[in-house]
């Protein structure tokens, strides 16, 4: 990777791979801790966010289904 995290076209070095591997676990712990904090701090808002995300996923799946139906219907 080149400076600023932009891919340079060169393969990653072992040092970069090890650095990323050593950062993944602490970052995951921080993200999970934040979500748990947000859940306990404001459960109604957290439920609303999850409900909205689920509705978006379902609508996206329906849109994909409509797309494939349209492909099969056109001759």
Sine and cosine of phi, psi and omega as CSV:
sin_phi,cos_phi,sin_psi,cos_psi,sin_omega,cos_omega
0.00,0.00,0.61,-0.79,0.07,-1.00
-0.99,0.11,0.04,-1.00,0.01,-1.00
-0.86,0.51,0.57,-0.82,0.03,-1.00
0.99,0.15,0.15,0.99,0.05,-1.00
0.98,0.18,0.19,0.98,0.02,-1.00
-1.00,0.07,0.77,-0.64,0.00,-1.00
-0.87,0.49,0.69,-0.73,-0.03,-1.00
-0.98,-0.21,-0.04,1.00,-0.04,-1.00
1.00,-0.02,-0.20,0.98,0.03,-1.00
-1.00,0.01,0.52,-0.85,0.06,-1.00
-0.91,0.41,0.46,-0.89,0.02,-1.00
-0.91,0.41,0.58,-0.82,0.07,-1.00
-0.99,0.11,0.29,-0.96,0.04,-1.00
-0.88,0.48,-0.56,0.83,-0.01,-1.00
-0.91,0.42,-0.66,0.75,0.02,-1.00
-0.91,0.42,-0.65,0.76,0.00,-1.00
-0.90,0.43,-0.70,0.72,0.01,-1.00
-0.91,0.41,-0.62,0.79,0.01,-1.00
-0.89,0.45,-0.70,0.71,0.01,-1.00
-0.91,0.42,-0.66,0.75,-0.01,-1.00
-0.90,0.45,-0.60,0.80,-0.01,-1.00
-0.97,0.25,-0.33,0.94,0.03,-1.00
-1.00,0.00,-0.38,0.92,-0.10,-1.00
-0.87,0.50,-0.74,0.67,-0.08,-1.00
-0.90,0.43,-0.76,0.66,0.04,-1.00
-0.88,0.47,-0.61,0.80,0.04,-1.00
-0.91,0.41,-0.66,0.75,0.04,-1.00
-0.89,0.46,-0.67,0.74,0.02,-1.00
-0.89,0.46,-0.68,0.74,0.02,-1.00
-0.89,0.45,-0.67,0.74,0.00,-1.00
-0.91,0.42,-0.71,0.70,0.01,-1.00
-0.89,0.45,-0.67,0.74,0.02,-1.00
-0.88,0.47,-0.66,0.75,0.03,-1.00
-0.88,0.47,-0.71,0.70,0.00,-1.00
-0.90,0.43,-0.62,0.78,0.06,-1.00
-0.90,0.43,-0.67,0.74,0.05,-1.00
-0.87,0.50,-0.74,0.68,-0.01,-1.00
-0.89,0.46,-0.61,0.79,0.00,-1.00
-0.90,0.44,-0.70,0.71,-0.03,-1.00
-0.98,0.21,-0.47,0.88,-0.01,-1.00
-0.96,0.28,-0.63,0.77,-0.05,-1.00
-0.56,-0.83,0.98,0.20,-0.07,-1.00
-0.90,0.44,-0.55,0.83,0.00,-1.00
-0.91,0.41,-0.68,0.73,0.02,-1.00
-0.93,0.37,-0.62,0.78,0.03,-1.00
-0.89,0.45,-0.67,0.74,0.03,-1.00
-0.90,0.44,-0.62,0.78,0.03,-1.00
-0.91,0.43,-0.65,0.76,0.02,-1.00
-0.90,0.43,-0.70,0.71,0.01,-1.00
-0.90,0.44,-0.67,0.74,0.01,-1.00
-0.89,0.46,-0.68,0.73,0.02,-1.00
-0.90,0.43,-0.67,0.75,0.02,-1.00
-0.89,0.45,-0.68,0.73,0.01,-1.00
-0.90,0.44,-0.68,0.73,0.03,-1.00
-0.87,0.49,-0.63,0.77,0.04,-1.00
-0.90,0.43,-0.66,0.75,0.02,-1.00
-0.90,0.44,-0.71,0.70,-0.01,-1.00
-0.89,0.46,-0.69,0.72,0.01,-1.00
-0.90,0.44,-0.62,0.78,0.05,-1.00
-0.89,0.46,-0.67,0.75,0.04,-1.00
-0.91,0.42,-0.63,0.78,0.06,-1.00
-0.90,0.44,-0.65,0.76,0.01,-1.00
-0.90,0.44,-0.64,0.76,0.05,-1.00
-0.90,0.45,-0.66,0.75,0.04,-1.00
-0.88,0.47,-0.69,0.73,0.04,-1.00
-0.89,0.45,-0.63,0.78,0.02,-1.00
-0.87,0.49,-0.75,0.66,-0.01,-1.00
-0.93,0.37,-0.57,0.82,0.10,-1.00
-0.88,0.48,-0.68,0.73,0.02,-1.00
-0.90,0.44,-0.63,0.78,0.04,-1.00
-0.89,0.46,-0.66,0.75,-0.02,-1.00
-0.96,0.30,-0.49,0.87,-0.03,-1.00
-0.98,0.21,-0.51,0.86,-0.05,-1.00
-0.97,0.23,0.73,-0.68,0.00,-1.00
-0.85,-0.53,0.00,0.00,0.00,0.00
